[in-house]
Amino acid sequence: MCHPEDVDKPVPGVAREEVGISLASGERLPGSCCRPERGRGPGILLISDIYGRTPFYQHLAERLAGAGYVALLPDMFFRLGPLPEVTRDAAFARWDRLDEHQALSDLESAIGWLRQHADSRTSTVGQLGFCLGGTFALDLCARLDDLATVCYYAFPKSRSGPNQAPRPIDIVNAIQGPILSFWGDADYIDLDEVREFSDEVRAHGISYGDEIYPGAGHGFLSGLIEDSDNTGAATDSWSKTLDFYAAHLTGARVS
């Protein structure tokens, strides 16, 4: 897995609820919404990897709520059902059946939901995407404005095919910032592709920052909840993520 399956670190001061987001198809996109106990705050859409809405992402949603945000974690695989077993093979097999264009439309609806149900003082919505979710977040930056986006281990040159979303490298001219991206140099993602993408985004002139952590592998944010060689990269990147949202979403900066 990209991140650990079991997380036993409850976050105090957080209200949790299951929500259903109306889609143009008449379906409802299920999701978990975490809020500060006071109930309001800028909205952040949390987009998972191919394993879906795992406890790790639920924990991140709670962390964001504890920092003053309304965090929405949708189940973008809801039409395909849960994994029969939590294995890499099962996750990839389900991903192969995902209509990524439809998934992007669903995520647009989730962003619209956040605009209505989070803090009305700002129209800007945050995104926090991981792996496949990070790639989707970059695609959404080319479809919508008023987004403040953080990506972990996104794929600049992802798969291509009739059901696949656009490759971020192919839509750079349409991507809008601000964006903050993180990778590790021990990841299996090709760093030459990462650097090519970063150079092209900067040449496009948007607000963009990136960092490649030495020795960090894929899924290094797991170091937030378990001691490992990735803990330094995890804690540093998470602190920068909260600073980024505080600057762009007027949220409360809470450690």
SEMAR-637195 format. One record per residue: residue in one letter; chain; residue number from 0; x, y, z of N, C-alpha, C in turn. Coordinates in nm, 3 decimals, m for minus. Example, Ala and Ser with C-alpha at 12.3 -4.5 7.8 and 13.67 -1.06 7.14 Angstrom:
! residues 2
r	c	k	n_px	n_py	n_pz	ca_px	ca_py	ca_pz	c_px	c_py	c_pz
A	A	0	1.319	m0.569	0.780	1.230	m0.450	0.780	1.320	m0.330	0.780 $
S	A	1	1.285	m0.225	0.708	1.367	m0.106	0.714	1.290	0.003	0.787 $
! end
This chain:
! residues 255
r	c	k	n_px	n_py	n_pz	ca_px	ca_py	ca_pz	c_px	c_py	c_pz
M	A	0	0.083	m0.119	0.000	0.000	0.000	0.000	0.087	0.125	0.000 $
C	A	1	0.028	0.234	m0.046	0.099	0.362	m0.038	0.118	0.403	0.108 $
H	A	2	0.016	0.375	0.193	0.017	0.419	0.332	m0.037	0.307	0.420 $
P	A	3	m0.013	0.313	0.551	m0.057	0.206	0.640	m0.209	0.192	0.645 $
E	A	4	m0.254	0.070	0.663	m0.397	0.043	0.669	m0.456	0.078	0.806 $
D	A	5	m0.380	0.053	0.911	m0.431	0.075	1.047	m0.373	0.204	1.104 $
V	A	6	m0.462	0.290	1.152	m0.420	0.415	1.214	m0.498	0.430	1.344 $
D	A	7	m0.427	0.442	1.453	m0.492	0.456	1.583	m0.441	0.582	1.651 $
K	A	8	m0.471	0.697	1.589	m0.429	0.824	1.645	m0.546	0.921	1.633 $
P	A	9	m0.646	0.910	1.722	m0.762	0.999	1.712	m0.722	1.145	1.730 $
V	A	10	m0.790	1.232	1.657	m0.763	1.376	1.664	m0.876	1.441	1.744 $
P	A	11	m0.846	1.509	1.854	m0.952	1.571	1.935	m1.009	1.696	1.867 $
G	A	12	m1.128	1.734	1.909	m1.188	1.859	1.862	m1.239	1.854	1.720 $
V	A	13	m1.277	1.733	1.673	m1.319	1.715	1.535	m1.458	1.651	1.531 $
A	A	14	m1.546	1.705	1.448	m1.677	1.645	1.423	m1.672	1.569	1.290 $
R	A	15	m1.728	1.449	1.288	m1.722	1.364	1.169	m1.863	1.327	1.126 $
E	A	16	m1.887	1.325	0.993	m2.017	1.283	0.942	m2.001	1.225	0.802 $
E	A	17	m2.091	1.133	0.768	m2.100	1.080	0.633	m2.194	1.169	0.553 $
V	A	18	m2.157	1.200	0.428	m2.237	1.288	0.345	m2.259	1.222	0.209 $
G	A	19	m2.359	1.269	0.137	m2.384	1.227	0.000	m2.392	1.349	m0.088 $
I	A	20	m2.313	1.354	m0.193	m2.303	1.471	m0.280	m2.380	1.443	m0.409 $
S	A	21	m2.475	1.529	m0.441	m2.557	1.509	m0.559	m2.474	1.525	m0.686 $
L	A	22	m2.490	1.430	m0.778	m2.421	1.432	m0.906	m2.520	1.457	m1.019 $
A	A	23	m2.471	1.506	m1.132	m2.557	1.534	m1.247	m2.629	1.409	m1.295 $
S	A	24	m2.570	1.293	m1.271	m2.629	1.165	m1.313	m2.748	1.124	m1.229 $
G	A	25	m2.772	1.196	m1.119	m2.876	1.157	m1.025	m2.823	1.069	m0.912 $
E	A	26	m2.697	1.023	m0.924	m2.634	0.945	m0.819	m2.586	1.037	m0.707 $
R	A	27	m2.545	0.975	m0.599	m2.487	1.051	m0.487	m2.348	0.996	m0.458 $
L	A	28	m2.253	1.086	m0.456	m2.114	1.051	m0.426	m2.097	1.046	m0.275 $
P	A	29	m2.067	0.927	m0.219	m2.048	0.920	m0.074	m1.913	0.978	m0.031 $
G	A	30	m1.914	1.035	0.087	m1.789	1.090	0.138	m1.794	1.106	0.288 $
S	A	31	m1.677	1.121	0.345	m1.663	1.149	0.488	m1.620	1.294	0.503 $
C	A	32	m1.692	1.368	0.586	m1.661	1.509	0.609	m1.618	1.528	0.754 $
C	A	33	m1.503	1.588	0.772	m1.452	1.620	0.905	m1.445	1.771	0.920 $
R	A	34	m1.498	1.820	1.031	m1.505	1.964	1.057	m1.445	1.995	1.193 $
P	A	35	m1.400	2.120	1.209	m1.369	2.164	1.346	m1.498	2.160	1.429 $
E	A	36	m1.486	2.139	1.555	m1.606	2.131	1.639	m1.690	2.258	1.630 $
R	A	37	m1.627	2.371	1.598	m1.706	2.494	1.582	m1.785	2.492	1.451 $
G	A	38	m1.753	2.400	1.362	m1.838	2.373	1.247	m1.801	2.439	1.116 $
R	A	39	m1.719	2.542	1.117	m1.689	2.614	0.994	m1.539	2.622	0.972 $
G	A	40	m1.503	2.650	0.847	m1.363	2.665	0.810	m1.351	2.652	0.660 $
P	A	41	m1.240	2.696	0.601	m1.220	2.678	0.457	m1.222	2.530	0.420 $
G	A	42	m1.265	2.500	0.298	m1.281	2.362	0.255	m1.157	2.307	0.186 $
I	A	43	m1.129	2.179	0.211	m1.021	2.107	0.143	m1.074	1.972	0.097 $
L	A	44	m1.057	1.944	m0.032	m1.092	1.815	m0.089	m0.971	1.723	m0.079 $
L	A	45	m0.989	1.608	m0.018	m0.882	1.510	0.000	m0.904	1.397	m0.100 $
I	A	46	m0.808	1.378	m0.193	m0.823	1.281	m0.301	m0.722	1.168	m0.278 $
S	A	47	m0.774	1.048	m0.261	m0.692	0.934	m0.219	m0.613	0.873	m0.335 $
D	A	48	m0.534	0.774	m0.303	m0.465	0.692	m0.403	m0.558	0.581	m0.452 $
I	A	49	m0.503	0.481	m0.520	m0.587	0.376	m0.580	m0.651	0.285	m0.476 $
Y	A	50	m0.607	0.291	m0.352	m0.669	0.208	m0.249	m0.799	0.269	m0.196 $
G	A	51	m0.822	0.395	m0.226	m0.949	0.457	m0.189	m0.947	0.516	m0.049 $
R	A	52	m1.065	0.514	0.011	m1.089	0.585	0.136	m1.042	0.500	0.256 $
T	A	53	m0.912	0.491	0.272	m0.854	0.408	0.377	m0.844	0.486	0.509 $
P	A	54	m0.817	0.415	0.620	m0.803	0.484	0.749	m0.696	0.592	0.749 $
F	A	55	m0.591	0.575	0.671	m0.487	0.678	0.667	m0.544	0.810	0.618 $
Y	A	56	m0.625	0.807	0.514	m0.682	0.931	0.462	m0.789	0.987	0.554 $
Q	A	57	m0.862	0.898	0.620	m0.956	0.945	0.721	m0.881	1.021	0.831 $
H	A	58	m0.766	0.968	0.869	m0.685	1.034	0.971	m0.637	1.171	0.922 $
L	A	59	m0.595	1.180	0.796	m0.553	1.309	0.743	m0.668	1.409	0.741 $
A	A	60	m0.787	1.362	0.706	m0.905	1.451	0.708	m0.928	1.505	0.849 $
E	A	61	m0.910	1.418	0.950	m0.926	1.463	1.088	m0.818	1.562	1.126 $
R	A	62	m0.696	1.538	1.081	m0.587	1.634	1.108	m0.619	1.771	1.048 $
L	A	63	m0.670	1.771	0.926	m0.704	1.898	0.863	m0.816	1.969	0.939 $
A	A	64	m0.916	1.892	0.983	m1.023	1.952	1.061	m0.969	2.008	1.193 $
G	A	65	m0.877	1.935	1.254	m0.816	1.985	1.377	m0.737	2.113	1.355 $
A	A	66	m0.694	2.136	1.232	m0.621	2.259	1.198	m0.713	2.370	1.149 $
G	A	67	m0.844	2.348	1.154	m0.938	2.456	1.123	m1.007	2.448	0.989 $
Y	A	68	m1.002	2.333	0.922	m1.058	2.320	0.788	m1.174	2.221	0.785 $
V	A	69	m1.259	2.236	0.684	m1.362	2.137	0.654	m1.304	2.045	0.547 $
A	A	70	m1.276	1.921	0.584	m1.207	1.828	0.495	m1.306	1.723	0.446 $
L	A	71	m1.315	1.711	0.315	m1.406	1.616	0.252	m1.325	1.506	0.184 $
L	A	72	m1.351	1.381	0.223	m1.284	1.264	0.165	m1.387	1.181	0.089 $
P	A	73	m1.398	1.198	m0.044	m1.499	1.124	m0.119	m1.451	0.984	m0.156 $
D	A	74	m1.548	0.897	m0.183	m1.518	0.762	m0.230	m1.530	0.762	m0.382 $
M	A	75	m1.421	0.790	m0.451	m1.428	0.804	m0.596	m1.441	0.669	m0.667 $
F	A	76	m1.433	0.560	m0.590	m1.453	0.426	m0.648	m1.591	0.370	m0.615 $
F	A	77	m1.686	0.455	m0.574	m1.811	0.404	m0.519	m1.890	0.321	m0.619 $
R	A	78	m1.879	0.349	m0.746	m1.953	0.270	m0.846	m1.896	0.129	m0.861 $
L	A	79	m1.771	0.111	m0.822	m1.702	m0.017	m0.842	m1.702	m0.103	m0.716 $
G	A	80	m1.745	m0.046	m0.605	m1.752	m0.122	m0.481	m1.619	m0.130	m0.410 $
P	A	81	m1.619	m0.185	m0.288	m1.494	m0.195	m0.210	m1.401	m0.300	m0.268 $
L	A	82	m1.277	m0.292	m0.228	m1.179	m0.393	m0.271	m1.215	m0.528	m0.209 $
P	A	83	m1.206	m0.636	m0.288	m1.231	m0.768	m0.230	m1.126	m0.806	m0.126 $
E	A	84	m1.007	m0.753	m0.141	m0.899	m0.768	m0.044	m0.805	m0.650	m0.062 $
V	A	85	m0.745	m0.608	0.045	m0.659	m0.489	0.040	m0.520	m0.532	m0.004 $
T	A	86	m0.506	m0.551	m0.136	m0.378	m0.587	m0.194	m0.351	m0.498	m0.314 $
R	A	87	m0.225	m0.493	m0.352	m0.187	m0.411	m0.468	m0.256	m0.461	m0.595 $
D	A	88	m0.259	m0.593	m0.613	m0.321	m0.648	m0.732	m0.470	m0.612	m0.740 $
A	A	89	m0.540	m0.624	m0.627	m0.682	m0.592	m0.625	m0.705	m0.444	m0.652 $
A	A	90	m0.619	m0.358	m0.595	m0.634	m0.214	m0.616	m0.610	m0.177	m0.762 $
F	A	91	m0.509	m0.236	m0.824	m0.482	m0.206	m0.964	m0.593	m0.260	m1.054 $
A	A	92	m0.647	m0.377	m1.020	m0.756	m0.432	m1.101	m0.879	m0.342	m1.096 $
R	A	93	m0.909	m0.286	m0.980	m1.023	m0.194	m0.970	m0.993	m0.065	m1.045 $
W	A	94	m0.870	m0.015	m1.030	m0.833	0.107	m1.102	m0.848	0.089	m1.253 $
D	A	95	m0.815	m0.028	m1.304	m0.829	m0.053	m1.447	m0.972	m0.035	m1.496 $
R	A	96	m1.069	m0.051	m1.406	m1.210	m0.039	m1.443	m1.266	0.100	m1.416 $
L	A	97	m1.185	0.189	m1.362	m1.233	0.323	m1.329	m1.239	0.411	m1.452 $
D	A	98	m1.352	0.475	m1.475	m1.364	0.578	m1.578	m1.312	0.707	m1.517 $
E	A	99	m1.189	0.744	m1.551	m1.126	0.858	m1.485	m1.191	0.990	m1.524 $
H	A	100	m1.246	1.000	m1.643	m1.316	1.123	m1.682	m1.439	1.142	m1.594 $
Q	A	101	m1.512	1.034	m1.570	m1.627	1.041	m1.481	m1.584	1.074	m1.338 $
A	A	102	m1.472	1.015	m1.295	m1.421	1.044	m1.162	m1.386	1.192	m1.146 $
L	A	103	m1.326	1.252	m1.248	m1.295	1.395	m1.242	m1.422	1.478	m1.232 $
S	A	104	m1.524	1.441	m1.306	m1.652	1.513	m1.296	m1.711	1.500	m1.156 $
D	A	105	m1.702	1.379	m1.098	m1.750	1.360	m0.961	m1.674	1.451	m0.864 $
L	A	106	m1.542	1.460	m0.882	m1.461	1.542	m0.793	m1.493	1.691	m0.811 $
E	A	107	m1.527	1.732	m0.932	m1.573	1.869	m0.952	m1.698	1.895	m0.869 $
S	A	108	m1.790	1.799	m0.868	m1.911	1.814	m0.788	m1.877	1.823	m0.639 $
A	A	109	m1.776	1.747	m0.597	m1.734	1.753	m0.457	m1.677	1.890	m0.422 $
I	A	110	m1.603	1.949	m0.515	m1.553	2.085	m0.493	m1.669	2.184	m0.484 $
G	A	111	m1.769	2.167	m0.570	m1.887	2.253	m0.562	m1.957	2.239	m0.428 $
W	A	112	m1.964	2.116	m0.378	m2.026	2.092	m0.247	m1.951	2.167	m0.138 $
L	A	113	m1.817	2.162	m0.144	m1.738	2.233	m0.045	m1.758	2.383	m0.053 $
R	A	114	m1.773	2.436	m0.173	m1.797	2.580	m0.186	m1.926	2.620	m0.114 $
Q	A	115	m2.021	2.530	m0.109	m2.149	2.560	m0.044	m2.147	2.532	0.107 $
H	A	116	m2.069	2.433	0.150	m2.079	2.386	0.287	m1.960	2.423	0.375 $
A	A	117	m1.856	2.479	0.318	m1.743	2.525	0.399	m1.758	2.674	0.425 $
D	A	118	m1.650	2.738	0.464	m1.654	2.878	0.503	m1.686	2.967	0.383 $
S	A	119	m1.792	3.043	0.390	m1.835	3.125	0.276	m1.752	3.252	0.260 $
R	A	120	m1.655	3.276	0.348	m1.575	3.398	0.336	m1.477	3.390	0.220 $
T	A	121	m1.450	3.270	0.171	m1.357	3.255	0.059	m1.415	3.158	m0.042 $
S	A	122	m1.399	3.190	m0.172	m1.445	3.099	m0.277	m1.339	2.996	m0.311 $
T	A	123	m1.216	3.016	m0.262	m1.109	2.924	m0.293	m1.123	2.796	m0.211 $
V	A	124	m1.105	2.682	m0.277	m1.111	2.552	m0.213	m0.974	2.487	m0.224 $
G	A	125	m0.932	2.420	m0.119	m0.805	2.348	m0.122	m0.823	2.208	m0.178 $
Q	A	126	m0.715	2.156	m0.234	m0.708	2.016	m0.275	m0.584	1.955	m0.213 $
L	A	127	m0.595	1.829	m0.174	m0.481	1.755	m0.125	m0.489	1.616	m0.187 $
G	A	128	m0.401	1.588	m0.286	m0.409	1.464	m0.360	m0.283	1.381	m0.348 $
F	A	129	m0.301	1.248	m0.355	m0.191	1.154	m0.335	m0.187	1.052	m0.448 $
C	A	130	m0.069	1.038	m0.511	m0.049	0.936	m0.614	m0.153	0.959	m0.725 $
L	A	131	m0.243	0.865	m0.752	m0.350	0.888	m0.849	m0.428	1.014	m0.814 $
G	A	132	m0.457	1.034	m0.686	m0.530	1.153	m0.643	m0.454	1.281	m0.667 $
G	A	133	m0.321	1.276	m0.657	m0.241	1.393	m0.689	m0.246	1.425	m0.837 $
T	A	134	m0.246	1.321	m0.920	m0.259	1.340	m1.064	m0.395	1.400	m1.097 $
F	A	135	m0.501	1.349	m1.033	m0.635	1.405	m1.053	m0.640	1.552	m1.010 $
A	A	136	m0.574	1.583	m0.898	m0.574	1.722	m0.851	m0.511	1.815	m0.954 $
L	A	137	m0.402	1.773	m1.017	m0.341	1.855	m1.121	m0.434	1.870	m1.241 $
D	A	138	m0.506	1.764	m1.276	m0.603	1.773	m1.385	m0.714	1.873	m1.350 $
L	A	139	m0.759	1.870	m1.226	m0.864	1.963	m1.185	m0.817	2.107	m1.189 $
C	A	140	m0.687	2.129	m1.169	m0.632	2.265	m1.179	m0.646	2.321	m1.321 $
A	A	141	m0.662	2.233	m1.419	m0.681	2.277	m1.557	m0.829	2.291	m1.592 $
R	A	142	m0.917	2.248	m1.503	m1.062	2.252	m1.530	m1.134	2.360	m1.450 $
L	A	143	m1.078	2.396	m1.334	m1.145	2.487	m1.242	m1.046	2.594	m1.195 $
D	A	144	m1.101	2.709	m1.157	m1.017	2.809	m1.094	m1.048	2.814	m0.945 $
D	A	145	m0.985	2.905	m0.874	m1.003	2.920	m0.730	m0.972	2.792	m0.654 $
L	A	146	m0.862	2.727	m0.689	m0.816	2.609	m0.616	m0.676	2.636	m0.561 $
A	A	147	m0.651	2.587	m0.443	m0.516	2.589	m0.383	m0.477	2.444	m0.361 $
T	A	148	m0.376	2.397	m0.434	m0.353	2.254	m0.451	m0.220	2.209	m0.393 $
V	A	149	m0.225	2.100	m0.316	m0.105	2.031	m0.269	m0.110	1.889	m0.323 $
C	A	150	0.000	1.845	m0.385	0.009	1.711	m0.443	0.126	1.636	m0.381 $
Y	A	151	0.101	1.513	m0.345	0.208	1.422	m0.304	0.221	1.312	m0.408 $
Y	A	152	0.345	1.292	m0.456	0.381	1.184	m0.548	0.281	1.166	m0.663 $
A	A	153	0.249	1.279	m0.728	0.165	1.275	m0.848	0.248	1.223	m0.966 $
F	A	154	0.177	1.176	m1.069	0.242	1.125	m1.190	0.229	1.227	m1.303 $
P	A	155	0.335	1.300	m1.337	0.324	1.397	m1.447	0.291	1.332	m1.581 $
K	A	156	0.342	1.210	m1.600	0.315	1.137	m1.725	0.247	1.005	m1.689 $
S	A	157	0.120	1.016	m1.652	0.044	0.899	m1.611	0.003	0.818	m1.733 $
R	A	158	m0.071	0.712	m1.710	m0.117	0.627	m1.819	m0.202	0.705	m1.918 $
S	A	159	m0.207	0.660	m2.040	m0.294	0.723	m2.140	m0.383	0.616	m2.200 $
G	A	160	m0.507	0.653	m2.229	m0.604	0.560	m2.285	m0.741	0.624	m2.285 $
P	A	161	m0.840	0.558	m2.344	m0.972	0.621	m2.358	m1.040	0.651	m2.225 $
N	A	162	m1.012	0.572	m2.121	m1.076	0.596	m1.991	m0.987	0.673	m1.895 $
Q	A	163	m0.867	0.709	m1.939	m0.774	0.777	m1.850	m0.787	0.929	m1.860 $
A	A	164	m0.767	0.994	m1.747	m0.766	1.139	m1.743	m0.644	1.192	m1.818 $
P	A	165	m0.645	1.320	m1.855	m0.529	1.376	m1.925	m0.402	1.366	m1.841 $
R	A	166	m0.290	1.347	m1.909	m0.162	1.351	m1.840	m0.130	1.496	m1.805 $
P	A	167	m0.095	1.527	m1.681	m0.065	1.665	m1.644	0.038	1.731	m1.735 $
I	A	168	0.137	1.657	m1.781	0.240	1.716	m1.866	0.181	1.767	m1.997 $
D	A	169	0.067	1.710	m2.040	0.006	1.747	m2.168	m0.088	1.867	m2.157 $
I	A	170	m0.119	1.911	m2.034	m0.216	2.020	m2.016	m0.158	2.135	m1.933 $
V	A	171	m0.025	2.144	m1.935	0.042	2.245	m1.853	m0.011	2.385	m1.881 $
N	A	172	m0.037	2.416	m2.008	m0.079	2.551	m2.042	m0.214	2.589	m1.983 $
A	A	173	m0.293	2.489	m1.942	m0.424	2.517	m1.884	m0.423	2.513	m1.731 $
I	A	174	m0.316	2.461	m1.672	m0.311	2.445	m1.526	m0.297	2.582	m1.459 $
Q	A	175	m0.373	2.599	m1.350	m0.370	2.723	m1.272	m0.323	2.693	m1.130 $
G	A	176	m0.254	2.790	m1.071	m0.204	2.774	m0.935	m0.294	2.843	m0.834 $
P	A	177	m0.249	2.848	m0.711	m0.118	2.804	m0.661	m0.112	2.653	m0.639 $
I	A	178	0.007	2.597	m0.657	0.029	2.454	m0.642	0.158	2.432	m0.563 $
L	A	179	0.154	2.334	m0.474	0.272	2.289	m0.401	0.280	2.138	m0.417 $
S	A	180	0.395	2.087	m0.462	0.409	1.944	m0.490	0.529	1.885	m0.416 $
F	A	181	0.514	1.758	m0.376	0.619	1.687	m0.304	0.645	1.552	m0.369 $
W	A	182	0.774	1.517	m0.377	0.817	1.384	m0.420	0.937	1.343	m0.335 $
G	A	183	0.973	1.215	m0.344	1.096	1.165	m0.283	1.188	1.111	m0.390 $
D	A	184	1.318	1.120	m0.370	1.409	1.074	m0.475	1.430	0.922	m0.472 $
A	A	185	1.368	0.854	m0.373	1.369	0.707	m0.372	1.236	0.649	m0.419 $
D	A	186	1.153	0.734	m0.478	1.025	0.690	m0.534	1.050	0.619	m0.666 $
Y	A	187	0.949	0.541	m0.710	0.960	0.477	m0.842	0.912	0.569	m0.953 $
I	A	188	0.860	0.687	m0.919	0.822	0.786	m1.020	0.950	0.844	m1.081 $
D	A	189	0.953	0.853	m1.212	1.071	0.901	m1.283	1.095	1.049	m1.251 $
L	A	190	1.207	1.078	m1.186	1.234	1.216	m1.145	1.266	1.306	m1.264 $
D	A	191	1.311	1.248	m1.375	1.329	1.330	m1.495	1.194	1.383	m1.542 $
E	A	192	1.089	1.302	m1.532	0.955	1.347	m1.567	0.908	1.455	m1.470 $
V	A	193	0.937	1.435	m1.342	0.900	1.534	m1.241	0.966	1.669	m1.271 $
R	A	194	1.095	1.666	m1.300	1.167	1.792	m1.325	1.119	1.857	m1.456 $
E	A	195	1.092	1.775	m1.556	1.039	1.830	m1.681	0.905	1.900	m1.658 $
F	A	196	0.818	1.833	m1.582	0.688	1.893	m1.551	0.704	2.022	m1.472 $
S	A	197	0.787	2.019	m1.369	0.806	2.138	m1.286	0.861	2.254	m1.367 $
D	A	198	0.956	2.227	m1.455	1.011	2.333	m1.539	0.904	2.393	m1.630 $
E	A	199	0.820	2.307	m1.687	0.716	2.357	m1.778	0.610	2.438	m1.703 $
V	A	200	0.575	2.393	m1.583	0.477	2.469	m1.505	0.533	2.606	m1.470 $
R	A	201	0.657	2.610	m1.426	0.717	2.740	m1.392	0.726	2.830	m1.515 $
A	A	202	0.759	2.773	m1.629	0.767	2.853	m1.751	0.631	2.911	m1.789 $
H	A	203	0.525	2.842	m1.748	0.389	2.890	m1.774	0.356	3.011	m1.686 $
G	A	204	0.431	3.029	m1.576	0.418	3.151	m1.497	0.320	3.145	m1.382 $
I	A	205	0.275	3.026	m1.343	0.182	3.020	m1.230	0.259	3.009	m1.100 $
S	A	206	0.190	3.028	m0.989	0.251	3.014	m0.857	0.269	2.864	m0.828 $
Y	A	207	0.394	2.820	m0.825	0.422	2.677	m0.816	0.547	2.655	m0.733 $
G	A	208	0.536	2.561	m0.639	0.653	2.521	m0.561	0.661	2.370	m0.556 $
D	A	209	0.782	2.318	m0.550	0.798	2.173	m0.541	0.920	2.141	m0.456 $
E	A	210	0.920	2.020	m0.402	1.034	1.975	m0.323	1.051	1.826	m0.345 $
I	A	211	1.175	1.784	m0.362	1.209	1.642	m0.375	1.297	1.607	m0.254 $
Y	A	212	1.246	1.517	m0.169	1.317	1.485	m0.045	1.417	1.372	m0.067 $
P	A	213	1.543	1.394	m0.030	1.644	1.288	m0.044	1.610	1.166	0.042 $
G	A	214	1.616	1.048	m0.020	1.596	0.925	0.053	1.452	0.887	0.079 $
A	A	215	1.357	0.974	0.043	1.216	0.946	0.070	1.155	0.864	m0.044 $
G	A	216	1.076	0.765	m0.008	1.013	0.680	m0.108	0.867	0.714	m0.129 $
H	A	217	0.801	0.636	m0.213	0.659	0.655	m0.239	0.582	0.633	m0.108 $
G	A	218	0.485	0.720	m0.083	0.406	0.709	0.039	0.477	0.759	0.162 $
F	A	219	0.575	0.849	0.146	0.657	0.888	0.261	0.579	0.962	0.368 $
L	A	220	0.459	1.013	0.337	0.384	1.084	0.442	0.340	0.990	0.553 $
S	A	221	0.350	0.859	0.532	0.325	0.763	0.640	0.411	0.793	0.762 $
G	A	222	0.524	0.860	0.741	0.611	0.896	0.852	0.546	0.989	0.953 $
L	A	223	0.429	1.045	0.920	0.356	1.126	1.019	0.306	1.041	1.135 $
I	A	224	0.274	0.914	1.107	0.209	0.833	1.209	0.292	0.713	1.253 $
E	A	225	0.405	0.689	1.188	0.491	0.580	1.229	0.636	0.623	1.212 $
D	A	226	0.718	0.591	1.309	0.860	0.627	1.302	0.929	0.547	1.192 $
S	A	227	0.995	0.619	1.102	1.065	0.554	0.992	1.167	0.650	0.936 $
D	A	228	1.239	0.604	0.835	1.334	0.692	0.767	1.263	0.807	0.698 $
N	A	229	1.132	0.795	0.676	1.056	0.899	0.607	0.997	1.003	0.701 $
T	A	230	1.017	0.987	0.831	0.951	1.076	0.926	0.993	1.222	0.905 $
G	A	231	1.120	1.248	0.879	1.165	1.386	0.859	1.098	1.450	0.740 $
A	A	232	1.093	1.378	0.627	1.027	1.431	0.507	0.878	1.450	0.532 $
A	A	233	0.817	1.357	0.605	0.674	1.365	0.632	0.640	1.487	0.717 $
T	A	234	0.712	1.506	0.826	0.679	1.618	0.915	0.711	1.752	0.849 $
D	A	235	0.820	1.759	0.775	0.854	1.884	0.707	0.751	1.919	0.601 $
S	A	236	0.713	1.820	0.520	0.617	1.848	0.412	0.480	1.881	0.469 $
W	A	237	0.440	1.815	0.577	0.308	1.844	0.635	0.305	1.986	0.693 $
S	A	238	0.413	2.026	0.757	0.420	2.163	0.808	0.409	2.264	0.694 $
K	A	239	0.478	2.236	0.583	0.470	2.326	0.467	0.331	2.323	0.404 $
T	A	240	0.266	2.208	0.409	0.128	2.199	0.358	0.035	2.289	0.439 $
L	A	241	0.046	2.283	0.571	m0.040	2.367	0.654	m0.008	2.515	0.636 $
D	A	242	0.119	2.548	0.620	0.155	2.688	0.593	0.095	2.735	0.460 $
F	A	243	0.100	2.647	0.359	0.046	2.680	0.227	m0.104	2.708	0.236 $
Y	A	244	m0.177	2.622	0.306	m0.322	2.644	0.318	m0.354	2.767	0.402 $
A	A	245	m0.274	2.791	0.505	m0.296	2.911	0.585	m0.279	3.036	0.501 $
A	A	246	m0.183	3.034	0.407	m0.159	3.150	0.322	m0.267	3.168	0.218 $
H	A	247	m0.320	3.057	0.163	m0.411	3.066	0.048	m0.558	3.046	0.081 $
L	A	248	m0.586	2.990	0.201	m0.726	2.966	0.238	m0.768	3.042	0.362 $
T	A	249	m0.679	3.124	0.415	m0.704	3.202	0.537	m0.745	3.111	0.653 $
G	A	250	m0.688	2.993	0.658	m0.718	2.903	0.768	m0.629	2.930	0.887 $
A	A	251	m0.663	2.870	0.999	m0.583	2.887	1.120	m0.465	2.792	1.114 $
R	A	252	m0.345	2.844	1.135	m0.224	2.761	1.134	m0.211	2.697	1.271 $
V	A	253	m0.241	2.566	1.278	m0.233	2.493	1.404	m0.141	2.376	1.383 $
S	A	254	m0.048	2.351	1.474	0.045	2.240	1.458	m0.028	2.107	1.475 $
! end
